[in-house]
């Protein structure tokens, strides 16, 4: 059975990420973001959302593992920030229902959602420029980088919350990530 560990960055929806993974048949646990990566046995990692980049603990260390990593909201911003991208304040702030356009229908994480999907997202902070090696895979009228992927390093991120009921086809995103973890 595929094992995906959720690294808790103190987000309000972290438990829903774990539940979404369980619902698709994944063996999953939540670990505190102060947990050293060498203490975690997993086929993939989800970096949860959270309120503050200053509270991500050891979460950046998980980017050095040789397994797929999926960042959600703050988790995606953390990936961008750590690897040389740019993160800044969004123009629209709090949570909203957003139509996201998929830029790359071949992307293994979000491509199956093409041409567009409705999501629940916060844009208080957002990725302004993707790091080297990454491709922007989705955008919206309120955010230039709604999703990004580096398929060579198996690093992925979305600005939105696929684990919440307001997001259409969120389960599909988790299934796509499981497929990425299974193929390794």
C-alpha positions in Angstrom: 0.0 0.0 0.0 1.2 3.5 -0.9 2.4 5.5 2.2 2.2 9.3 2.0 3.0 11.4 5.1 1.5 14.8 5.6 3.9 17.3 7.2 1.9 19.6 9.4 2.7 23.3 8.9 -0.1 24.3 11.4 -2.8 24.7 8.7 -6.4 24.6 9.5 -7.1 21.9 6.8 -4.2 19.5 7.6 -6.5 16.8 9.0 -8.6 17.0 5.8 -5.5 16.3 3.7 -4.9 13.2 5.7 -8.5 12.1 5.4 -8.5 12.7 1.6 -5.5 10.4 1.3 -7.2 7.8 3.5 -10.3 8.0 1.4 -8.4 7.0 -1.7 -6.7 4.0 0.0 -3.4 5.5 1.0 -1.6 4.6 4.3 -1.1 8.0 5.8 -0.1 9.9 9.0 0.4 13.5 10.0 3.8 14.4 11.4 4.8 17.6 13.1 7.0 19.8 10.9 9.8 19.6 13.5 10.1 15.8 12.7 13.5 15.0 11.0 12.9 13.6 7.5 15.1 10.6 8.3 12.5 9.5 10.9 9.8 9.3 8.3 9.2 6.2 6.0 7.1 7.2 3.1 6.6 6.9 -0.7 5.6 10.6 -0.9 5.3 13.7 1.2 2.5 16.4 1.4 3.6 19.7 2.8 0.4 21.1 4.3 -0.8 24.7 4.2 -0.3 26.9 7.2 -0.5 30.4 8.5 3.1 31.6 8.5 6.4 30.9 6.6 8.2 31.5 9.9 6.6 28.3 11.4 7.6 25.7 8.8 10.1 24.0 11.1 12.1 21.3 9.3 9.6 21.1 6.4 12.2 22.4 3.9 14.5 19.4 4.7 11.8 17.1 3.1 12.7 18.6 -0.3 16.0 16.7 -0.2 14.4 13.3 0.0 14.3 11.3 -3.2 10.5 10.9 -3.2 7.7 13.0 -4.7 6.7 16.1 -2.7 3.4 17.9 -3.0 3.0 21.4 -1.5 -0.4 22.8 -0.8 -0.8 26.6 -0.4 2.0 27.5 2.1 3.6 24.1 1.2 3.9 25.3 -2.4 5.2 28.7 -1.3 7.8 27.0 0.9 9.0 25.0 -2.1 9.3 28.1 -4.3 11.0 30.1 -1.5 13.5 27.4 -0.7 14.5 26.7 -4.3 15.0 30.3 -5.6 11.5 31.3 -6.6 9.7 34.4 -5.3 6.8 34.6 -2.9 4.9 37.7 -2.1 1.6 39.1 -1.0 -1.4 38.4 -3.2 -3.8 41.1 -4.4 -6.9 39.3 -3.2 -6.1 38.1 0.3 -8.6 35.7 2.0 -10.3 32.5 0.8 -12.4 32.6 -2.4 -13.9 30.3 -5.0 -11.6 30.7 -8.1 -11.7 29.3 -11.6 -8.2 27.9 -12.4 -7.0 27.4 -16.0 -4.7 24.5 -16.5 -1.7 25.5 -18.7 -0.2 22.0 -19.2 -2.7 19.2 -19.9 0.2 16.7 -19.7 1.2 17.7 -16.2 1.1 14.6 -14.0 -0.5 16.4 -11.0 -3.0 18.8 -12.5 -3.1 18.1 -16.2 -6.1 15.8 -15.9 -8.2 18.8 -14.7 -7.8 20.7 -18.0 -9.0 22.9 -19.4 -10.2 24.5 -16.1 -11.5 23.7 -12.7 -13.1 25.5 -9.7 -11.1 25.6 -6.5 -11.1 27.0 -3.0 -8.0 29.1 -2.4 -6.4 31.7 -0.2 -4.2 34.3 -1.9 -2.9 36.2 1.1 0.5 35.1 -0.1 1.4 33.4 -3.4 4.2 32.3 -5.7 5.2 35.3 -7.9 8.0 33.5 -9.8 8.6 29.8 -10.0 12.1 28.5 -9.2 14.5 27.2 -11.9 13.4 23.8 -13.2 9.8 24.4 -12.5 6.9 25.1 -14.9 3.8 27.0 -14.2 1.0 24.5 -14.7 -2.1 26.6 -13.8 -3.1 30.2 -13.4 -6.2 32.3 -12.7 -7.4 35.8 -13.0 -6.4 36.4 -9.4 -3.0 34.6 -9.3 -0.4 34.1 -12.0 0.9 30.8 -10.4 -1.9 28.6 -9.2 0.2 25.4 -9.7 3.7 24.5 -10.5 5.7 21.3 -11.2 9.3 20.1 -11.5 8.8 16.6 -12.9 12.6 15.9 -13.0 12.8 16.3 -9.2 9.1 15.1 -8.5 8.3 18.4 -6.8 4.7 19.8 -7.2 2.5 22.5 -5.7 -0.9 24.0 -5.9 -2.1 27.3 -4.4 -5.5 25.9 -3.7 -6.8 23.4 -1.2 -7.8 20.1 -3.0 -8.8 18.6 0.4 -11.8 20.8 1.0 -15.4 20.2 -0.3 -15.5 23.5 -2.1 -12.8 22.4 -4.6 -14.1 20.5 -7.6 -12.1 17.3 -8.4 -9.8 17.7 -5.4 -9.8 13.9 -4.9 -8.4 13.6 -8.5 -5.4 15.7 -7.6 -4.6 13.4 -4.6 -5.1 10.3 -6.9 -2.7 11.8 -9.4 -0.1 12.4 -6.6 -0.6 8.8 -5.4 0.1 7.6 -9.0 3.4 9.7 -8.9 4.4 8.0 -5.7 3.5 4.5 -6.9 5.6 4.8 -10.1 8.9 5.3 -8.2 
